[in-house]
Amino acid sequence: MPGNEPITVRPFEQGPYLQAALFCDQVIVGNDNVLSLIRIIDTLTHTERGPTAPTEMPEVSYRSKLVIMLKPGRARGRHEVKIQPVLPNGESLPPFVTSVHFEAEANRIAPVANT
């Protein structure tokens, strides 16, 4: 029947919006609150050569910063942000949970800190 279609809920249709999500070596916050992201990491490669090189590569760890920048759109107030890390083998690690506060100024970026 016309008019009885199910209502589709799209909770993020009017915000918040993801502006950037990336890994980098360093984040500098200037006096004017502008972020400088140093050495944005797209791919991490680790190689070993020589007669003692392993046939199967061992785990490699690399310390980096995760930067997530959100724009509020019409979202206001405090909201929870949850990041769920997943290893290459599909195993989930414990989530990182924090909150972000969106102010009335719609175009202001809300950075999510993970130090």
C-alpha positions in Angstrom: 0.0 0.0 0.0 1.3 3.4 -0.8 2.3 5.5 2.2 3.1 2.4 4.3 6.7 2.0 3.2 9.1 1.2 6.1 11.0 4.2 7.4 14.7 3.9 6.7 16.8 5.3 9.6 20.1 6.8 8.5 21.6 8.1 11.8 24.7 9.7 10.1 22.9 11.3 7.2 23.1 14.7 8.8 26.4 14.2 10.7 28.8 13.7 12.2 30.9 13.3 9.0 34.4 11.7 8.8 36.8 14.2 7.3 40.0 12.2 7.7 41.2 8.9 9.2 44.9 8.1 8.9 48.1 7.0 10.6 51.1 9.3 10.9 54.4 9.6 12.8 53.7 12.8 14.6 50.9 15.3 15.2 51.7 18.9 15.9 49.0 21.2 17.2 49.9 24.9 16.5 49.1 27.9 18.7 46.2 28.5 16.3 44.8 25.0 16.9 45.8 23.9 13.4 47.0 20.4 13.0 50.2 19.4 11.2 50.4 15.7 10.3 53.9 14.5 9.8 54.8 11.5 7.7 51.4 10.1 6.8 51.7 6.3 6.5 50.0 4.5 3.7 52.1 1.3 3.6 54.5 -0.2 6.0 57.1 -2.6 4.5 59.6 -4.6 6.5 62.2 -6.8 4.7 65.1 -9.0 5.9 67.9 -10.3 3.6 71.0 -12.5 3.9 71.7 -16.1 4.8 69.9 -15.9 8.2 66.7 -14.3 6.8 63.6 -16.2 8.1 61.4 -18.1 5.7 58.4 -16.7 7.5 58.5 -13.1 8.5 58.1 -12.4 12.3 55.6 -9.9 13.6 56.7 -6.3 13.2 55.5 -3.5 15.4 55.6 0.2 14.4 54.7 3.1 16.7 52.4 5.6 15.0 49.5 8.0 15.7 46.0 7.4 14.6 44.3 10.7 13.6 40.5 10.8 13.1 38.9 14.2 12.3 35.1 14.6 12.4 32.9 17.4 11.3 29.6 17.7 13.1 27.1 18.6 10.4 23.9 18.8 12.5 25.3 16.7 15.4 25.6 18.5 18.7 26.8 17.6 22.2 28.8 14.7 23.4 29.0 11.5 21.3 31.0 8.2 21.8 33.6 7.2 19.3 34.6 3.5 19.2 37.5 2.2 17.1 37.7 -1.5 16.7 41.2 -2.8 15.7 41.3 -6.0 13.6 44.5 -7.9 13.0 45.3 -9.3 9.5 44.3 -12.7 10.6 40.8 -11.4 11.5 41.2 -11.4 15.3 39.6 -8.4 17.0 41.6 -6.5 19.6 39.9 -4.6 22.5 38.2 -1.4 21.2 39.5 2.1 21.9 36.5 4.2 23.1 36.5 7.9 23.7 34.0 10.7 23.4 33.9 13.9 21.3 31.9 17.1 21.9 30.4 18.9 18.9 29.7 22.6 19.4 27.2 24.8 17.6 29.7 25.9 14.9 28.9 23.4 12.1 32.2 23.6 10.2 34.6 23.2 13.1 36.6 19.9 13.1 36.5 17.7 16.2 39.8 15.8 16.4 39.8 12.4 18.2 43.0 12.1 20.2 44.8 8.8 20.6 48.3 9.2 22.1 
